[in-house]
């Protein structure tokens, strides 16, 4: 399924923060098939912050990574240090909702289908751009400050 976009517009860059290689590779392939560019895959806090310095348009962040439950800290630092908006993609959505770091738009529960990720990413990018929004797509739970 190709993403309809203006060929003159640059592709949105998405950072994947996920320590399970197969999950990250599947997300990367799905995003690229949709017309997005992957800004990298980070399995931990240090790598996420390094890749975040390239200022991707959005980050998909898991809660539990190889260095512990660092997802909320990563989301907060990506937002504060680089202005990057975050969608959590996690098997522990309650933890993301409880943490609710600034810059976080919402949370998707793993496992999630490709079309759910596609709709959530498109929604998050519209939210970030300030474009008018419809209701959030099915499967995306907005954070307190989200649209």
N, C-alpha and C positions, 0 to 999 in steps of 0.2 A: 504494500500500500504506500504509494508515494505521497509526499506532503505537497499540497498546492501552495506555492509561494512565488513571489515575484523573482524572476531570475536575476534581477539587478540588485536584490537585497542579499546581504551576506547571510550565510547559514548561522543559525544560533549555535553557540558552543556550550556543551553540557559536560560538567565534571561529574564523574561517577565515583562515589566514596563507598566502596564495598570490598570486603576482604575475601569473599568466596569467589574464586576465579571464574567458575562456570556461570554464576549469577551475573557477575560484572560483564563477562564476555557476551552473554545473551542480551543484556541491556544495551551494551555498546552496538551490537549488530542491529537491534531493533531501532535504536535512535538513528543510526546511519541510514537504514532503509527508509526511515521517515524523512530524511533530508537534513538531519542535524549533524553537527560535527562533534566528535568526542574530544574534550580538552584533556583527557587522561583518566586513568583509573588509579585511585588511591586506596590502599588497604589499611591506612592508619592516619593518625593526626598529623605527624610530620610531613608525610607525602601530600596529604590534602592541602595543607597550608602552602607548601611549595608550589603545587599545581594551581592553587587559588590565586597566586600572584600574577598569573596570566589573565586574570579577570574574565572567566567564562560568564556566560549569560545566566546560568542556572546550575545548581548542584543537586544531585540526587544522593542523599546521605542515609546510610544504615545507622542504627543505634549501636549495635555490638560489633566492634571491629577487632582486629588482632591485638590491639593494645588496650582492650577493655571497652567500657561503655562510653566511648569518647564522642559519639555522634552529636549529642547536644552541644558539647564544647566546640566541636568543629563547625557546626552551623553558626554558633554565635560569633566565632572568630572570623569565619568567611564573610559574614554580614558586616561586622564592625571594621575589619581591616581592609576588605576589598569590595564591599557593597554588593556581594553576591547573594541572591535569593536562593532559598533552599526548599526542596520537597524531601521529606523523609520517606524512605521506602524501607519498611521494617516489619519484622514478625512481631514486634512489640510496640504497636501503635500507642498504647496507653502511656508508655514511658515518654514518647515524643510529645504527646498532648500535655502531660504533666510538666515537662521541662519547658515547652513553648518558648524557645529562644527567639530573640528579635531577628527579623529577616526571614523567618520561616513562614511559608505560605500555607503548607498543609502536610498531610501524611497519607501515604498509601500503605495498605497492609499487604505483606508478602504472604503467599505468592500472589502476584497480580498478572493479569493477562496483558499482552502487548497493546491491545486497543485501550485499556485503562491507563497504561503509562502514557500512551500517545495523547489521549485526551487531557490528562493531568498536566503534562508538559506544555501543551498548547495553552491551556488555561493559565498556568503559572507565568508563561512568557507574556500573555496578554495582560495579566495582573501587573506584572513588573513594568510594562510599557505604559500603563495608565489607560489602556483602551477600555471602552465600555465592556462590561462582562455580563453574561447570562449566569444562571445558577451554575455552581460547580458541577463537574461531571460526576457521574456515579462512580463510587469507589474512592473519591478524594474527600477527606475530612479536612475542612479548613481549620486553621489555628484561630485563636481568639481574635487576633488583629486582622485576620484574612478577610477578604472581600465580604 
